[in-house]
Amino acid sequence: MTFFTETVDVKSHFKNADKVLVFIALILLSVGFLAPTQLTKSIAFTASALSGISIFLLASIFLASFAKATGLDQQISMVFSGHPHKAIIIASLFGALSPFCSCGVVPIIAGLLMAGVPLAPVMAFCLASPLMDPSMFLLMVPVFGMEFTLAKLTFAILIAISAGLSLHYFRDRPWLSDPLRTLNTNCCATSCASTSKIENKLIVWHFWKDKTRSRIFWKEGFSGGWFLLRWLTLAFLIESLMKAYIPAETIGSWLGADAWWAIPSSVILGVPAYLNGYAAIPTLNGLMELGMLPGAVMGFIIAGGISSVPAAMAVYALVKRPIFSVYIAWGLAGSLTSAYLFQVYLDLFS
């Protein structure tokens, strides 16, 4: 009986353990056992990479914490008012530029739909939000460069706008009416919980004068910093192993310039292989350096951003299946189109 109880306790502890830290520990132990010399190299590579990106990491954490502490995150519903076409465009821009994770936007989207905001601008916001935000933009620039980062931002906005306009055109179809499921906005609570509700409150820019808002700022900062640090550590660790053990010719043969299937396969592989919006940044940079086409990287990072487990499950928990199918289908089609357009642009002008 004692053995059974201890076994249950072990399983319970593992279930409640931080999965990212568990994977980091397992990788380090495995490398230390199988290739001790590589362990030192991987740790040094990871530490150097984190040091190099630290300024951008701190800036991204500050932006997210500032939005939460000032109440800026509670004003998003205001951008959806007005003419439907303008609302869709504004929603797309705000979704791509707002400092919210894929789970943090769930209460916002739920509040908008329950308040009677049309599905079209909400879908535009929902598609744009997981693809880009200020934190991701700041982290991508030093890794991929301004050209690639701006291209991804542009594609995120265009995908969102096109989806919103299409849904607006078909807005009278029966399957688009009453899009909400029974809501559960507690997804991903362990990684990026958000309890924000849409309220018409004034933005308090001098948040440090309010003790409650100051606590929110520091709480969000530590929470967001810990979240990013864990994922980026895991990603850089994986990148160090990729650089050490994945031959460039292998990547080139799978996703290189001479492979016609490079871009389609990158979009398909982006669905199950995508780790996290932030973790994918150094990982994909490592693949690009090993010969992966920039267009294929673009397809992978956009498809994965939309269909990754946090983003997709948040949307699935929120809306009915036909709406969810539109979300996934449009995201995959948009990622494929974006990948080809970006690669053609590079081939013509680079």
C-alpha positions as CSV (number, residue, x, y, z in Angstrom):
1,M,0.0,0.0,0.0
2,T,2.9,2.3,0.8
3,F,4.5,1.6,-2.5
4,F,1.3,2.3,-4.4
5,T,0.8,5.6,-2.5
6,E,4.4,6.7,-3.3
7,T,3.9,5.8,-7.0
8,V,0.8,7.9,-7.1
9,D,2.6,10.8,-5.4
10,V,5.4,10.6,-8.0
11,K,2.9,10.7,-10.8
12,S,1.2,13.6,-9.2
13,H,4.4,15.5,-8.8
14,F,5.4,14.9,-12.4
15,K,2.0,16.0,-13.6
16,N,2.3,19.2,-11.7
17,A,6.0,19.8,-12.7
18,D,7.0,22.5,-15.1
19,K,7.2,20.6,-18.4
20,V,9.7,23.0,-19.9
21,L,12.1,22.6,-17.0
22,V,11.7,18.8,-17.1
23,F,12.6,18.8,-20.8
24,I,15.7,21.0,-20.1
25,A,16.8,18.7,-17.3
26,L,16.2,15.6,-19.4
27,I,18.2,17.0,-22.4
28,L,21.1,18.0,-20.1
29,L,21.2,14.6,-18.4
30,S,21.0,12.8,-21.7
31,V,23.7,14.9,-23.3
32,G,25.9,14.6,-20.2
33,F,25.6,10.8,-20.3
34,L,25.9,10.3,-24.0
35,A,28.3,13.1,-25.0
36,P,29.9,14.8,-22.0
37,T,32.1,17.0,-24.1
38,Q,29.0,18.4,-25.9
39,L,27.3,19.2,-22.6
40,T,29.8,22.0,-21.9
41,K,29.5,23.3,-25.4
42,S,25.7,23.4,-25.3
43,I,25.7,25.1,-21.9
44,A,28.2,27.7,-23.1
45,F,26.2,28.2,-26.4
46,T,22.9,28.7,-24.5
47,A,24.4,31.1,-22.0
48,S,26.0,33.2,-24.8
49,A,22.8,33.2,-26.8
50,L,20.7,34.3,-23.8
51,S,23.2,37.1,-23.0
52,G,23.1,38.3,-26.6
53,I,19.4,38.7,-26.6
54,S,19.0,39.9,-23.0
55,I,18.3,43.5,-23.9
56,F,15.5,42.6,-26.2
57,L,14.1,40.1,-23.7
58,L,14.0,42.8,-21.0
59,A,12.3,45.3,-23.3
60,S,9.6,42.8,-24.3
61,I,8.9,41.9,-20.7
62,F,8.6,45.6,-19.8
63,L,6.1,46.3,-22.6
64,A,3.8,43.4,-21.6
65,S,4.0,44.4,-17.9
66,F,3.4,48.1,-18.7
67,A,0.3,47.3,-20.7
68,K,-1.1,45.2,-17.8
69,A,-0.3,47.7,-15.1
70,T,-1.6,50.8,-16.9
71,G,-4.9,49.1,-17.9
72,L,-4.1,49.5,-21.6
73,D,-5.1,45.9,-22.1
74,Q,-8.6,46.7,-21.0
75,Q,-9.2,49.1,-23.8
76,I,-9.0,46.7,-26.7
77,S,-12.7,46.6,-27.3
78,M,-12.7,50.3,-28.2
79,V,-10.8,49.6,-31.5
80,F,-13.7,47.4,-32.8
81,S,-16.2,50.2,-33.0
82,G,-17.2,52.0,-36.2
83,H,-17.4,51.0,-39.8
84,P,-17.0,47.2,-40.3
85,H,-14.2,47.4,-42.9
86,K,-12.3,49.9,-40.7
87,A,-13.0,47.7,-37.6
88,I,-11.5,44.7,-39.4
89,I,-8.4,46.6,-40.4
90,I,-7.9,48.1,-36.9
91,A,-8.5,44.8,-35.3
92,S,-5.9,43.2,-37.4
93,L,-3.3,45.9,-36.7
94,F,-4.1,45.9,-33.0
95,G,-3.9,42.1,-32.9
96,A,-0.5,42.1,-34.4
97,L,0.8,44.9,-32.2
98,S,-0.9,44.0,-28.9
99,P,1.3,42.5,-26.1
100,F,-0.9,39.4,-25.5
101,C,-0.1,35.7,-25.6
102,S,-2.4,33.3,-27.4
103,C,-4.1,32.4,-24.1
104,G,-4.3,35.9,-22.8
105,V,-6.5,37.1,-25.6
106,V,-9.2,34.4,-24.8
107,P,-11.0,36.5,-22.2
108,I,-10.8,39.5,-24.5
109,I,-12.2,37.6,-27.5
110,A,-15.0,36.1,-25.3
111,G,-15.9,39.5,-24.0
112,L,-16.1,41.0,-27.5
113,L,-18.3,38.2,-28.9
114,M,-20.6,38.2,-25.8
115,A,-20.9,42.0,-26.2
116,G,-22.2,41.5,-29.7
117,V,-19.1,42.5,-31.6
118,P,-19.3,41.0,-35.1
119,L,-17.3,37.8,-35.8
120,A,-15.3,39.3,-38.6
121,P,-13.1,41.8,-36.7
122,V,-12.9,39.3,-33.8
123,M,-11.5,36.6,-36.1
124,A,-9.1,39.1,-37.6
125,F,-7.8,39.9,-34.1
126,C,-7.7,36.2,-33.2
127,L,-5.5,35.4,-36.2
128,A,-3.1,38.3,-35.9
129,S,-2.5,38.0,-32.2
130,P,-0.6,34.7,-32.0
131,L,1.5,35.6,-35.1
132,M,3.1,38.8,-33.8
133,D,3.3,41.0,-30.8
134,P,5.8,43.6,-29.6
135,S,7.7,41.1,-27.5
136,M,8.1,38.7,-30.5
137,F,9.0,41.6,-32.8
138,L,11.8,42.7,-30.5
139,L,13.1,39.2,-30.1
140,M,13.0,38.4,-33.9
141,V,14.9,41.5,-35.1
142,P,18.3,40.5,-33.7
143,V,17.9,36.9,-34.8
144,F,16.3,37.1,-38.3
145,G,16.9,40.7,-39.2
146,M,14.5,43.6,-39.9
147,E,13.5,42.4,-43.4
148,F,12.2,39.0,-42.3
149,T,10.6,40.4,-39.1
150,L,8.7,43.2,-41.0
151,A,7.6,40.6,-43.6
152,K,6.1,38.4,-41.0
153,L,4.4,41.4,-39.4
154,T,3.0,42.3,-42.8
155,F,1.8,38.8,-43.6
156,A,0.2,38.5,-40.1
157,I,-1.8,41.6,-40.8
158,L,-2.8,40.6,-44.3
159,I,-3.9,37.1,-43.3
160,A,-6.0,38.6,-40.5
161,I,-7.6,41.3,-42.8
162,S,-8.4,38.8,-45.5
163,A,-10.0,36.4,-43.1
164,G,-12.0,39.2,-41.5
165,L,-13.3,40.6,-44.8
166,S,-14.2,37.2,-46.0
167,L,-16.2,36.4,-42.9
168,H,-17.9,39.8,-43.2
169,Y,-18.9,39.0,-46.8
170,F,-20.5,35.7,-45.7
171,R,-21.8,37.1,-42.4
172,D,-25.4,36.1,-43.2
173,R,-24.7,32.4,-43.5
174,P,-26.4,30.3,-40.7
175,W,-23.3,28.5,-39.7
176,L,-21.6,31.9,-38.8
177,S,-24.4,32.9,-36.4
178,D,-24.0,32.3,-32.7
179,P,-20.3,31.4,-32.9
180,L,-19.6,31.0,-29.1
181,R,-19.3,27.7,-27.3
182,T,-19.8,27.4,-23.5
183,L,-16.7,29.3,-22.4
184,N,-13.8,28.2,-20.4
185,T,-11.1,30.8,-20.3
186,N,-8.7,29.0,-18.0
187,C,-6.6,27.4,-20.7
188,C,-2.8,27.4,-20.2
189,A,-3.2,28.8,-16.8
190,T,0.2,27.5,-15.7
191,S,2.1,29.3,-18.5
192,C,0.3,32.6,-19.3
193,A,-2.7,33.1,-17.2
194,S,-4.8,36.1,-17.8
195,T,-7.9,37.2,-15.9
196,S,-8.5,40.5,-17.7
197,K,-12.0,41.5,-18.5
198,I,-13.2,44.1,-21.0
199,E,-14.0,47.1,-18.9
200,N,-14.3,50.8,-19.9
201,K,-11.6,52.1,-17.5
202,L,-9.2,55.0,-18.0
203,I,-5.6,54.2,-18.7
204,V,-3.4,55.1,-15.7
205,W,-0.1,56.0,-17.2
206,H,1.6,56.8,-13.9
207,F,0.9,53.3,-12.6
208,W,3.8,53.4,-10.1
209,K,1.8,55.8,-7.9
210,D,-0.8,53.1,-7.3
211,K,0.4,50.2,-5.1
212,T,-2.0,47.7,-6.6
213,R,-0.9,48.5,-10.2
214,S,2.8,48.5,-9.1
215,R,2.3,45.0,-7.8
216,I,0.6,43.9,-11.0
217,F,3.6,45.4,-13.0
218,W,6.2,43.4,-11.0
219,K,4.0,40.3,-10.9
220,E,3.5,40.3,-14.7
221,G,7.2,41.1,-15.2
222,F,8.5,38.2,-13.2
223,S,5.8,35.8,-14.6
224,G,6.5,36.9,-18.2
225,G,10.3,36.9,-17.7
226,W,10.2,33.4,-16.2
227,F,8.0,32.2,-19.1
228,L,10.3,33.6,-21.8
229,L,13.5,32.5,-20.0
230,R,12.4,28.9,-19.8
231,W,11.3,28.6,-23.4
232,L,14.3,30.5,-24.8
233,T,16.7,28.3,-22.7
234,L,15.1,25.2,-24.1
235,A,15.2,26.6,-27.6
236,F,18.8,27.6,-27.5
237,L,19.7,24.3,-26.0
238,I,18.0,22.5,-28.8
239,E,19.7,24.8,-31.3
240,S,23.1,23.9,-29.9
241,L,22.4,20.2,-30.5
242,M,21.1,20.9,-34.0
243,K,24.2,22.8,-34.9
244,A,26.3,19.9,-33.5
245,Y,24.5,16.9,-34.9
246,I,22.3,17.9,-37.9
247,P,24.5,18.0,-41.1
248,A,23.8,21.0,-43.3
249,E,23.5,18.7,-46.3
250,T,20.6,16.9,-44.6
251,I,18.6,20.0,-44.1
252,G,19.5,21.2,-47.6
253,S,18.2,18.0,-49.1
254,W,14.9,18.2,-47.2
255,L,14.2,21.9,-47.2
256,G,16.9,23.4,-49.4
257,A,16.7,25.5,-52.5
258,D,16.5,22.5,-54.9
259,A,13.7,20.8,-53.0
260,W,10.3,21.6,-54.5
261,W,8.5,20.3,-51.4
262,A,10.5,22.6,-49.1
263,I,7.8,25.2,-48.5
264,P,4.7,22.9,-48.4
265,S,6.4,20.5,-46.1
266,S,7.5,23.3,-43.8
267,V,3.9,24.4,-43.5
268,I,2.7,20.9,-42.7
269,L,5.6,20.2,-40.3
270,G,4.9,23.6,-38.6
271,V,1.7,22.2,-37.1
272,P,3.1,19.4,-34.9
273,A,6.7,20.5,-34.6
274,Y,6.1,24.1,-33.4
275,L,7.3,24.5,-29.9
276,N,6.2,28.1,-29.0
277,G,6.2,31.5,-30.6
278,Y,9.4,32.5,-28.7
279,A,11.1,29.1,-28.7
280,A,10.7,28.8,-32.5
281,I,12.8,32.0,-33.0
282,P,16.3,30.6,-32.2
283,T,15.4,27.1,-33.4
284,L,14.3,28.2,-36.8
285,N,17.3,30.5,-37.0
286,G,19.5,27.4,-36.5
287,L,17.6,25.6,-39.3
288,M,18.0,28.6,-41.6
289,E,21.8,28.6,-41.0
290,L,21.8,24.9,-41.8
291,G,20.2,25.5,-45.2
292,M,16.5,25.8,-44.7
293,L,14.9,28.2,-47.2
294,P,13.8,31.6,-45.7
295,G,10.4,31.1,-47.3
296,A,10.1,27.7,-45.7
297,V,11.0,29.3,-42.3
298,M,8.3,31.9,-42.9
299,G,5.8,29.2,-43.7
300,F,6.8,27.2,-40.6
301,I,6.6,30.0,-38.2
302,I,3.3,31.4,-39.4
303,A,1.6,28.0,-39.6
304,G,2.9,27.0,-36.2
305,G,1.9,30.3,-34.7
306,I,-1.7,29.8,-35.7
307,S,-2.0,26.1,-35.2
308,S,0.2,25.6,-32.1
309,V,-1.4,23.9,-29.2
310,P,-2.0,27.0,-27.0
311,A,-3.4,29.1,-29.9
312,A,-5.5,26.4,-31.5
313,M,-6.9,25.0,-28.2
314,A,-7.8,28.5,-27.0
315,V,-9.8,29.1,-30.2
316,Y,-11.3,25.6,-30.2
317,A,-12.5,26.1,-26.6
318,L,-14.1,29.4,-27.5
319,V,-15.9,29.0,-30.8
320,K,-17.9,26.3,-32.5
321,R,-16.3,23.8,-34.9
322,P,-17.2,25.5,-38.2
323,I,-15.6,28.7,-37.0
324,F,-12.6,26.8,-35.7
325,S,-12.2,25.1,-39.1
326,V,-12.2,28.5,-40.8
327,Y,-9.5,29.7,-38.4
328,I,-7.2,26.7,-39.1
329,A,-7.9,26.5,-42.8
330,W,-7.3,30.2,-43.3
331,G,-4.2,30.1,-41.2
332,L,-2.6,27.3,-43.1
333,A,-3.6,28.7,-46.5
334,G,-2.2,32.1,-45.5
335,S,1.0,30.6,-44.2
336,L,1.6,28.8,-47.5
337,T,0.9,31.9,-49.5
338,S,3.1,34.0,-47.3
339,A,6.0,31.5,-47.6
340,Y,5.9,31.5,-51.4
341,L,5.5,35.3,-51.7
342,F,8.5,35.9,-49.3
343,Q,10.7,33.4,-51.2
344,V,9.8,34.9,-54.6
345,Y,10.5,38.4,-53.2
346,L,14.0,37.2,-52.0
347,D,14.7,35.5,-55.3
348,L,13.8,38.6,-57.3
349,F,15.3,41.3,-55.1
350,S,18.1,39.8,-53.1
